[in-house]
Amino acid sequence: MANTIKIGISSCLLGSSVRYDGGHRLDHYLKNTLGRFIEWVPICPEVECGLAVPREPMRLVEDHGALRLITIKTEQDKTSAFSRWSRIRLKQPASADISGFVFKARSPSCGVCDTTIVDPSGRVIKKGAGLFVAAVSNHWHCIPLEDEGRLRDPGIRENFIERVFVYQRWRKLRATGTDAGDLAGFHARHKLLLMSHSIKHLRRLGAFVADTRKKTRADLFDAYFPILMDGLRLPATAKKHTNVLRHMAGYFKKQLSGDEKGELHDLIMNYHNGLVPLIAPLTLIKHYANKHHEPYLQQQLYLSPHPLELMLRNHA
């Protein structure tokens, strides 16, 4: 498992009985399907910071701009102990090579974006991130985060997994890359992947990588990745994918016969119109890229951004 991608996950989603009521929320897709290709790193912030199972339920209270983790019945403030544990946990070696997190939705500690936040009187004032998720976001600004509820959406699921694999490749680059040339190579392999999300971000990073004369290595690497991840968070729509597919088809103007060009064009339009999944035109383009030895396309991670067995591009 040394080279397997590691993703942190709320322990209850793997079937551990650690919730406040003594139960769990086993997610079979995460454990049995996605778990074949990644290594889960289970974590339960509430139990690991010393709280019992079962335990009194808690809620997030915003008081004078600060979030407090308060038990609902006895109104005990668990914030200090929880925050102290979070700081220690995130600095442990076991956390250093994690490339993403899947958290339990709506949890006061683990909710990604839908945790209920109340004022001191108990009035609901907004939705937001749980206390541990906020700590993770502050510690790793670009790390992919999702909850199990949102991952049921095929588009959100693919976007998350795609960003996790990009994050892991970036970590490897930071460990081995030494100069602007390494960054340029990384950028070149991710061009079409980023194009499927945001041409604006692609153009911005293209200019950024091209003009390296006045930038130190640290400046280059530190400034590049947040822009990349910000672009990849944007949805990759059918319209954007179609634009990328047509761009790739342009590389075969001289190699393909009229019938082959027509077949590829029809397949791209069938995808655009929702009649076939993205994997259909991609498979044909990948075949032509290998058959006609198109090195630019062959290096593009857009063609294989994650394991084929996950079938993330198989929905129309």
Residue pairs with C-beta under 8 A, 6 or more apart in sequence:
1 39
4 37
4 38
4 39
5 37
5 38
5 39
5 99
5 100
5 164
5 165
5 168
6 38
6 39
6 40
6 41
6 97
6 98
6 99
7 38
7 39
7 40
7 41
7 98
7 99
7 100
7 101
7 102
7 164
8 40
8 41
8 42
8 43
8 95
8 98
8 100
8 101
8 102
8 136
9 30
9 40
9 41
9 42
9 43
9 101
9 102
9 103
10 25
10 42
10 43
10 44
10 102
10 103
10 104
10 107
10 110
10 148
11 18
11 42
11 43
11 44
11 47
12 18
12 19
12 23
12 24
12 25
12 26
12 44
12 104
13 24
13 25
13 26
13 27
13 30
13 31
13 102
13 104
13 148
14 26
14 27
14 30
14 31
14 40
14 42
15 24
15 26
15 31
16 24
16 42
16 44
17 23
17 24
17 53
18 24
18 44
18 46
18 47
18 53
19 25
19 53
19 54
20 46
20 53
20 54
20 55
20 56
20 57
20 58
21 54
21 57
22 53
22 54
25 104
25 148
27 148
29 151
30 40
30 102
30 148
30 151
31 40
33 310
34 161
34 310
36 309
37 307
37 309
37 310
38 164
41 94
41 95
41 98
43 89
45 82
45 85
45 86
45 89
45 109
45 110
45 131
45 132
46 55
46 58
46 82
46 109
47 53
48 85
48 89
49 78
49 81
49 82
49 84
49 85
49 86
50 81
50 85
51 78
56 71
56 72
56 73
56 74
56 76
57 71
57 72
58 69
58 70
58 71
58 72
58 78
58 108
58 109
59 69
59 70
59 72
59 108
59 116
59 118
60 67
60 68
60 69
60 70
60 108
60 115
60 116
60 117
60 118
60 128
60 130
60 131
61 67
61 68
61 69
61 70
61 117
61 118
61 119
61 120
62 68
62 117
62 118
62 119
62 125
62 126
63 119
63 120
67 79
67 117
67 131
67 134
68 77
68 79
69 77
69 78
69 79
69 82
69 108
69 109
69 131
70 76
70 77
70 78
70 79
71 78
79 131
82 109
82 131
82 132
83 131
83 135
86 131
86 132
86 135
87 135
89 95
90 135
90 136
90 139
97 171
98 143
99 143
99 144
99 164
99 165
99 167
99 168
99 171
100 143
100 144
100 145
100 146
100 160
100 163
100 164
100 167
101 133
101 136
101 143
101 144
101 145
101 146
102 146
102 147
102 148
102 151
102 160
103 110
103 111
103 112
103 130
103 132
103 133
103 145
103 146
103 147
103 148
104 110
104 111
104 147
104 148
105 111
105 112
105 114
105 147
105 148
105 149
105 150
106 114
106 115
106 116
106 147
106 149
107 115
107 130
108 115
108 130
108 131
109 130
109 131
109 132
109 133
110 130
110 132
110 133
110 147
111 128
111 129
111 130
111 133
111 147
112 129
112 130
112 133
112 145
112 146
112 147
112 150
113 127
113 128
113 129
113 147
114 127
114 147
114 149
115 127
115 128
115 129
115 130
116 124
116 127
117 124
117 125
117 126
117 127
117 128
118 124
118 125
119 125
129 137
133 145
136 143
136 145
137 143
137 145
141 226
142 167
142 225
142 226
142 229
143 167
144 160
144 163
144 164
144 167
144 229
146 156
146 160
150 156
151 157
151 160
154 312
154 315
155 235
155 236
157 312
158 236
158 306
158 312
158 313
159 232
159 233
159 235
159 236
161 306
161 310
161 312
162 193
162 232
162 305
162 306
162 312
163 229
163 232
163 233
165 305
165 306
166 190
166 193
166 228
166 229
166 232
166 305
167 229
169 186
169 301
170 186
170 225
170 228
173 182
173 183
173 186
174 221
176 182
177 183
177 186
177 221
178 217
179 217
180 209
180 212
180 215
180 217
180 220
183 209
183 220
183 221
183 224
184 209
187 205
187 206
187 209
187 224
188 299
189 299
189 300
189 301
190 228
190 301
190 302
191 202
191 206
191 300
191 302
192 244
192 247
192 248
192 300
192 301
192 302
192 303
193 232
193 300
193 301
193 302
193 305
194 201
194 202
194 205
194 228
194 231
194 232
195 202
195 240
195 243
195 244
195 247
195 302
196 236
196 240
196 241
196 243
196 244
196 302
197 231
197 232
197 233
197 234
197 235
197 236
197 240
198 231
198 232
198 234
199 243
200 231
201 227
201 228
201 230
201 231
201 234
202 231
204 227
205 224
205 227
205 228
205 231
208 223
208 224
208 227
209 224
212 220
215 223
238 271
238 272
238 274
239 272
241 271
241 278
242 268
242 271
242 272
244 302
245 268
245 271
245 281
245 282
245 285
246 268
248 285
248 289
248 297
248 300
249 261
249 264
249 265
249 268
249 285
251 289
251 294
251 296
251 297
252 260
252 261
252 264
252 288
252 292
252 294
253 261
255 288
255 292
256 264
256 288
260 288
263 284
264 281
264 284
264 285
264 288
267 276
267 280
267 281
267 284
268 281
270 276
270 280
270 281
271 277
271 278
271 280
271 281
271 316
274 316
275 316
276 316
277 313
277 314
277 315
277 316
278 313
279 311
279 313
279 314
282 303
282 313
285 297
285 303
286 297
286 303
286 304
288 294
289 297
289 298
289 303
290 298
297 303
306 312
